[in-house]
Amino acid sequence: QIPLSNFTRDTSAIANINPVYGIVSNMGILLWCVAASTCAFAAMMHKTFKSKINFYFLLTSALLSSYLMFDDLFLIHEKFSVKAGLNEEVVFVFLGVAIVTYLIYFRKLILQTNAIMLLIALVFFALSILSDFSEQWLKMQLGHWKYLIEDGAKWIGIVFWCSYHLHTSYYFTKRSLRMTDI
């Protein structure tokens, strides 16, 4: 019973709100998309180069970035997980396990890159998640500034995540091209 126009029109037009509302969130979604598509493209190239570990790292990075993009875009951990009977904390634990597994499995490869950028991204994501869990206390202390802490930390994390994956995709591809003399 939902009008088709609700699926095709811009959210700000449907809600009759200023189009700049949510701009930081929307820009974050675009950066997730840049990271995901860059890694996916680089992974396809590395499959051609027969570089298995680089291929799997870049493919996993693309999939992880894609999940994070869709989670932000469709509020998966906030809305859909509740409807599926999952607690938001369960989704965070699952995501934490996925990221720790990613870091452990690809640790040697990550250490060959500008890993400090990835570390900075993860620190800011952790800060954002911690502020989300201490929402009531922060709101009492900071009022609406609480959102700057949570969303600002997340934004900085996304910027560093995207930057790390762009740089790493470029680095691995450039190195592989030199090795194959294409």
ZIVEN-V104782 format. One record per run of one state. SS is the DSSP state (~ for helix, > for strand, _ for the rest). FROM is the first residue (numbers start at 0). LEN is the number of residues. If there is no record, write none. Layout:
SS_FROM_LEN + SS_FROM_LEN
This chain:
__0_4 + ~_4_4 + __8_2 + ~_10_5 + __15_7 + ~_22_26 + __48_3 + ~_51_23 + __74_1 + ~_75_8 + __83_4 + ~_87_18 + __105_1 + ~_106_4 + __110_4 + ~_114_19 + __133_1 + ~_134_46 + __180_2
